[in-house]
Amino acid sequence: MNAPTQSPADTLRSALAGLLDGLPPTQAARAVDRLIANYRGTTPTDAPILRDRADVAAYAAYRMPATFEAVRAALAELAGAADWTPAGHLDIGGGTGAAVWAAHDVWPGERPTTVLDWSEPALALGRELASRDAELATSVSWERARIGTGTPSAADLVTISYVLKELTEADRATVVDAAAEAATGAVVVIEPGTPDGYARIIEARDRLIGAGFHIAAPCPHGAACPIVPGTDWCHFSARVARSSLHRQVKGGSLAYEDEKFAYVAASRFRPDPAAARIVRRPQIRKGQVLLDLCEAEGGLARVTVTKKHGARYREARDANWGDPWNPPA
């Protein structure tokens, strides 16, 4: 009897677990603290944050699981809105390749993939991690390039994850426009789930719509975002298993944490987006569930589902923040 094949997610976790072998935990924690401080600061486009192998290993062990889960969640929503499998993948600013692993998990199989990044140590580690998966080892190219310059080669799927924050305003526009030009199928952009991250996603969303793309997720419409600027922001959450390094750096004891992220998925073809999207954590009360929705008409609404709705009530109790929500027949 053959042993069960390990999922891409499990293979990646296993590979990351060995990254810090031989590096004292306190040293790894100090490296991550310094890198997080850099990441949250203002970094010019031409200054790579990850400079050497120690930087890359510490940061990948700490941040790559969260990036993977956020990107996987966004790509899964694109997959749910379209009967489509990308024939090729371009990851702009992909570093160690979290988005490559996420796409491989959502759409299993081998496809020509290119990762562009300016950090040679990050690309080298990405190549090393990808060697743990037989399909990724032979199908992914790792290319050094300064983000925001030149026009990348065409690909069916283009991803830009946790990159725009590191760029100047002008370079952000250039990168999104280049992604739109390169993508023959879809573009997915992911940013941290902060007010600033949401603002960058809205900028990217507007540029993609202007380039003729259709919004597939999370919005159930292509109209302007109904959230009044400065009053709230649209973001979602992905659960991430915490490593010992996570617990040490953050001083937490829980075995998991929730990664907050904002994203937009847009396609050249017409997708089948959700009729509505749950944009806040459902509030479960005695005999009822309150759902905050973004609806296809382009507005926000709160829906109350009670026990008298029968199966609909059970569906609402099982619903999660970020899930599609279909109106009753």
N, C-alpha and C positions, 0 to 999 in steps of 0.2 A: 504494500500500500504506500503510495507516494505521500510525503509530508506536505501539509498545506503550504501553499505559496504565501510568502510574507507580503503584506500590503506595502505600497510605497511609503505610507505614513510610518509603519513599524520599522521599515528598513532605514528611513531617515533618522528616527529616534535612536535606533541602535548605533548608527554611524556617529551621531552627535554625542552619544554617551561616552565615546572613547576619545573625544577631541582633547580633553583636558588631562588625560593620563600623564602623570609626571609633573603636572603644574600644581603647586600648593594651592588649596582652595582660597586662602586669603589673598594670594597674588592674583588669582583669576578674578576674585571679587573686586579688588582694587582696579584692575584693568577695565572691568565692566563699568564701575562707577565713573571712571575718567571718560570712557567712551560715551556713556549716557549724557554726561555733562556737555561733551562736544556736540553730540547729536541734537540736544535741546537748545544749543546756542545758535549763533548765526554763522553758517559756514559758506564761504564763497564756492561757486560752482567748480572752480578748478583746484579745490583742495580736498583730496580724498580723506575721509574720516578714518578708514581702516588702512594703516600704513605698513604693518608687517604681520608675520604669521601669528605672533602672540595676540595682537589686537584682533585679528580675524577669528582665531579659534575661540577666544573668550566671548566675543560678541556673537558669533554664530551659535555657540552653545547656549547663550542667554536669550538672544532675540529670534533666532531662526524658527524655533517651534511656534512662536506666536505669529510671525509673519506667514508661515506655512498655513496655519489654521485660518487666518483672516482671508488670505488669498483663495484657499480652497473653498471657503464659504461663499465668496463672491463668484467664483467660477461655477460653483454648483447652482447658483441662482441663474446664471447665464444658461447653463445646460438645461435647467428646468423651463426656461422661456423659449427654447429653440431645439428642434430636432436636428441637431448639427454637431459634428465632431470636427475639430480643427485638423487640417491636413499638415499644418506646420505652425511653429510657435517662435515668436521673437520676444525676448524679455529685455526691456531697456532698463539699464541700471540695476541689473539682476543680482550683482554681487555673487554670493555663494549659491544662488539658484533655488531659493525657497519657492518661487512661483513655478519653476520648472517641475519640482516635485509635486506641487499642488495640481498642476494641469495633468500630470501623469496619474495622479490619484483619481481625478474626476473623469478623465478620458483615458483609460488604460490602453497601453499599446505604444508602439514605436512611431515617432514622427520627427522629421528634421527640425531641430531647435537650435537657436542661437541666443547666447547670453552676451549682452554688451555691458561693460563696466569699465571704469577708469582705474580701479584698484587691481593691480596684478596679483597681490597676495589673496584677495578675495576670489578672483577667478581660479587661481591655483587650488584653493581649498574646495571651491565648488566642483572642480574637475575631480578632485580626490574623493569627495562625497559621492558624486555621480557614478564613480567606478564600482560602488557597492550594488548598483542595479544594472543588470545585464543590458536592458534596453536603453537606459539613459547613457551608459558608458559609451555606446557606439553611435548615438544619434544626436548628441549635444555638442555644439561648438562653443568655445569660450573665447571671446574676442575683446581685446582692450580697446576702448574708445572713449573719448571725452564726451560726456553726455551733453547734448545741446548743439552739437556740430555735425554737419553732414546729414545725408538722407539714408536711413537704414534700408536694407533689402526688404522686399515684400514678404509677408507671411500671413497666413490665414488668421491667426490669433496674435495680437500684440498686447503685452502686459507691461504696466508701469506701477510697481508697488513700492510704497514708502520711499519715493524718490523725489517728488516735487518739492518737498520741504527743503531739500538740500540745494535747490536751484534758485537763481535770481528770477524775478518776475518775468523778465524777457525770455530767459531760457525755459521757464515752465511753458510758456506759450509755444516756443519753438519745438519742444519735445512732444507736446500733445499734437501739434500740427503734423510733425514727422510721423508719429504713430498712426494718425488718421490716414496719411498718405500711404504708409506701408501696409496697413491692414486690408486684406482682401475679404475678411469675414467679420472680425469683431475686435474691439479695443476694450480692455478692462483696466481701470485705474483705481488703486487702493491707497488710502492715506490714513494716518492715525485718526481715531474717533474723537477729535477735539474740535472746538469751534473753528480754529485756523485750518485744520485738516478738511473739515466740511466745506469751508470757503474755497479751498483749492480744488476740491471735487466739483463744486458748482461751476468754477471757472472752466475746468476741463469738460464738464458736461455741456456747457454752452458752446465751446469750441467744436466739440464732436457733432452736436446738432447742426451747427453752422456748416460743417463739412458734409452734411447729408446723411449722417448716421441716425438710426432709430434707437431709442432707449429701451433696453431689454430688462434692466433691473438696476437698483431696487425700485425705481419709480414705476408706477403703473401707467404713466403718461409721459409725453414729451413736452408738456407745457412748463412754464416757469415754476420753480419750487414754491409751494404755498407757505413755507415758513418765513415769517417776517424777519429779515436780517437783524441780528442782535438779540432776538427774543429766545431763540432755541437753535438747535442744529440737529441734522439727521445723521444718526450713526447706529451701529449695530454691535453685537458682541459675539465672540467665539471663545469657547472654553479651551484652555491650554493646560496640559499636565505640567506641573512644576517639577523641575529637577532640584537636586540639592543645592546647586548654584543659585537658582531662582530664590529658594528659601533663604539662603545665606545673604544674598544681596539685598533682598527686600525685608528681611527679618520676619518673614511669615512662616506659619506652621501648616497652612492648608496644602493639600496635595494638588491643588489646581489654582488657576487664576483666570480672569476673563479679560481677553484682549478686545478693546474697543476700537472699531475701525469705521471709516466711511468709504464708500466706493460708488463707482458708476460702471455699468456694462452697457456698451452700445454696439450695434451691428449694422452692417451695410444692408443685410436682408431684413425683411419685416419679421420681428419676433412675435411671440405670443405672451406678452407680459402678464403679470398677475392682475386680477381685477382690482385688488387692493393689497396693500402691504401693511403689516403690523409694525408700527414705528416706535412703540414703547413696550416695555415689559408688561404683559397682560396682568391686570389686577384681579385676583381671584378672591371673591367675597362669598359670604354665605348665600348659596343659591343663585349666584350670578357671576359673570365674568365681564370686565370692562376692557374693551379693545380700542386702542387709538390707531386709526387707520389713515393712510394716504390713499386716496381713491382715484379711479381712472379719470374722473371728471376734473382732476387737478386740485382737489381740495382736501382738507383734513376733517376728520369726523371721529366722534366717539360712539361706539356701538355697545349696547348692553345685551348680553346673551344670558337668558335665564333658564332654569330647569324646564320651564314649559316648552322650550324649544327642542327638547328631547335630544336626538343625536347631535344636533347643532351645538347644544350646550356641552356635551362630552368632547366634541371637536375643539371648542373654545378652551376648555380646561387643559387640553393637551397642546394647545398652540404656544409657540415661542415667539419672542421678540425677533422680528426680521422675517417671519414666515409670510408667504402669500395668504390672502384670505379671500375666498370666493363668496359672492352674495348668494342668498338662498335661491333655489330654482324658482 
